[in-house]
């Protein structure tokens, strides 16, 4: 199922909204990670840089075939061999990855979906014990040049309420990522 209110602007404009390297650093995407999943990879704004920081593979999923094709072209152009991109509706089909097989899952600007808790269910299944979920989303307390309608943007407190406390714990409390986002890191309990 496509995430509501998720129209993507032109790629060059989209890329101006993020300090990608800062965000990945704040969200602890680093060489301690072997395999990483990105749900809703879009243009690959974070996929390509993340692939250079980790030791294993990035499994990138998006529901839009055009986004996946564009990401595959970028990976080929930059000779990046550790990205596997697939067009997939992970809520109806799952990721197709094995249980407890990945170290990190990225939810970047997707939790305004009608069924956000479903993303956590699939992530719990595929994450190793102590595996992390890195989250960024558009802030709702300030005007932003893009993003979904403010009324459907989840606040950090909402995300924390959605999470099953028997499955996940807060690894890094919510924090501001200037100028337009906030971040949060969860980890899977053993």
MOJO-V506022 format. One record per residue. N is the residue number from 1. RES is the residue in one small letter. SS is DSSP state (H for helix, E for strand, - for the rest). NEAR is the number of other C-alpha atoms within 12 Angstrom. Layout:
BEGIN
N RES SS NEAR
N RES SS NEAR
END
This chain:
BEGIN
1 x - 23
2 x - 26
3 x - 29
4 x - 20
5 x - 21
6 x - 27
7 x - 19
8 x - 24
9 x - 18
10 x - 14
11 x H 18
12 x H 12
13 x H 14
14 x H 21
15 x H 19
16 x - 16
17 x - 25
18 x - 28
19 x - 20
20 x H 26
21 x H 23
22 x H 21
23 x H 34
24 x H 33
25 x H 21
26 x H 25
27 x - 37
28 x - 32
29 x - 39
30 x - 26
31 x - 20
32 x - 17
33 x - 30
34 x - 28
35 x - 37
36 x E 48
37 x E 47
38 x E 47
39 x E 46
40 x - 44
41 x - 41
42 x - 40
43 x - 36
44 x - 36
45 x - 34
46 x - 40
47 x H 44
48 x H 38
49 x H 28
50 x H 41
51 x H 37
52 x - 28
53 x - 27
54 x - 29
55 x - 22
56 x - 27
57 x - 30
58 x E 41
59 x E 42
60 x E 48
61 x E 41
62 x E 39
63 x - 31
64 x - 28
65 x H 22
66 x H 21
67 x H 29
68 x H 30
69 x H 24
70 x H 26
71 x H 36
72 x H 33
73 x H 21
74 x H 24
75 x H 28
76 x H 17
77 x H 12
78 x - 16
79 x - 14
80 x - 24
81 x - 21
82 x - 28
83 x E 36
84 x E 33
85 x E 41
86 x E 33
87 x E 31
88 x - 27
89 x - 24
90 x H 32
91 x H 27
92 x H 15
93 x H 17
94 x - 27
95 x - 35
96 x - 23
97 x - 26
98 x - 16
99 x - 19
100 x - 25
101 x - 28
102 x E 36
103 x E 39
104 x E 46
105 x E 49
106 x E 44
107 x E 41
108 x E 40
109 x - 41
110 x - 39
111 x - 37
112 x - 36
113 x - 26
114 x - 19
115 x - 22
116 x H 31
117 x H 24
118 x H 26
119 x H 39
120 x H 36
121 x H 25
122 x H 32
123 x H 45
124 x H 39
125 x H 28
126 x H 32
127 x E 37
128 x E 29
129 x E 24
130 x E 27
131 x E 38
132 x E 43
133 x E 46
134 x E 43
135 x E 46
136 x E 39
137 x E 42
138 x E 38
139 x - 32
140 x - 25
141 x - 18
142 x - 17
143 x - 15
144 x - 19
145 x - 20
146 x - 29
147 x - 33
148 x - 27
149 x - 20
150 x H 20
151 x H 14
152 x H 25
153 x - 34
154 x - 34
155 x - 29
156 x H 31
157 x H 17
158 x H 18
159 x H 36
160 x H 28
161 x H 16
162 x H 24
163 x - 28
164 x - 21
165 x - 17
166 x - 13
167 x - 26
168 x E 31
169 x E 27
170 x E 29
171 x E 23
172 x E 23
173 x E 21
174 x E 26
175 x E 25
176 x E 26
177 x E 26
178 x - 21
179 x - 24
180 x - 26
181 x E 35
182 x E 35
183 x E 40
184 x E 36
185 x E 38
186 x E 40
187 x E 36
188 x E 34
189 x - 23
190 x - 15
END
